[in-house]
Amino acid sequence: MDLRSVFVSAIATSTLLLAASAHAHDPSLHDDYVPPVTKAKPVNCDQLADNEHYSNNMGDVDIKALQAKCDAEKKAAGETVPRKNS
């Protein structure tokens, strides 16, 4: 065998092995993704305290205002207002 036929045989063999190892996956594997559930905005102090069902995003102006209102109501009622370290 000359060098050219050895080279062609090696290329053909490696190409066949590479092609045999490649396979497509099942598209249903992508169906497991569940987008995150968006939480509702709280509109009263009880809903603001329920972080499981209502959003507690303090970047939202409405929620921040509600937090200030609820803290003021608690302070007026004489309850202890929890402080957050900023």
C-alpha positions in Angstrom: 0.0 0.0 0.0 1.3 3.4 -0.8 1.0 6.4 1.5 -1.9 7.9 -0.3 -4.2 4.8 0.1 -3.2 4.6 3.8 -4.1 8.2 4.3 -7.5 7.9 2.4 -8.3 4.7 4.5 -7.5 6.5 7.7 -9.7 9.5 6.8 -12.6 7.3 5.6 -12.4 5.2 8.8 -12.4 8.2 11.1 -15.2 9.8 9.2 -17.3 6.6 9.5 -16.6 6.3 13.2 -17.5 9.9 13.8 -20.7 9.6 11.8 -21.7 6.4 13.6 -21.3 8.1 17.0 -23.5 11.1 16.2 -27.2 10.8 16.9 -30.1 13.1 17.3 -31.9 13.4 20.6 -35.6 13.2 21.3 -37.3 16.7 21.0 -39.6 15.8 23.9 -36.6 16.3 26.2 -37.2 20.0 25.8 -40.7 19.8 27.2 -39.6 19.5 30.8 -39.0 23.2 31.1 -41.6 25.0 33.1 -41.5 28.8 33.1 -41.5 30.5 36.5 -45.0 31.4 37.8 -45.5 35.2 38.1 -46.9 36.2 41.4 -49.7 38.7 41.8 -49.0 42.2 43.2 -50.2 42.6 46.8 -52.8 45.3 47.5 -53.1 45.1 51.3 -50.8 44.3 54.2 -52.0 40.7 54.6 -51.1 40.0 51.0 -47.8 41.8 51.4 -46.9 39.4 54.3 -47.7 36.3 52.2 -44.5 35.9 50.1 -45.6 32.5 48.9 -48.5 33.7 46.8 -47.7 37.4 46.3 -44.7 39.2 44.9 -42.2 40.9 47.3 -40.2 42.7 44.7 -39.1 45.9 46.5 -37.9 47.3 43.2 -41.5 47.9 42.3 -42.7 51.4 43.4 -46.3 50.2 44.3 -45.0 47.4 46.5 -42.5 49.7 48.2 -45.2 52.3 48.9 -47.5 49.6 50.3 -44.6 48.4 52.5 -44.1 51.9 53.9 -47.9 52.2 54.5 -48.0 48.9 56.3 -45.0 49.8 58.4 -46.6 53.1 59.3 -49.8 51.3 60.3 -47.9 48.9 62.5 -45.9 51.7 64.1 -49.2 53.6 64.8 -50.7 50.5 66.4 -47.6 50.1 68.6 -46.3 46.9 67.0 -42.7 46.3 66.4 -41.7 47.0 62.9 -38.9 44.6 61.6 -36.0 46.5 60.2 -34.0 45.4 57.1 -30.3 46.0 56.9 -29.5 47.9 53.8 
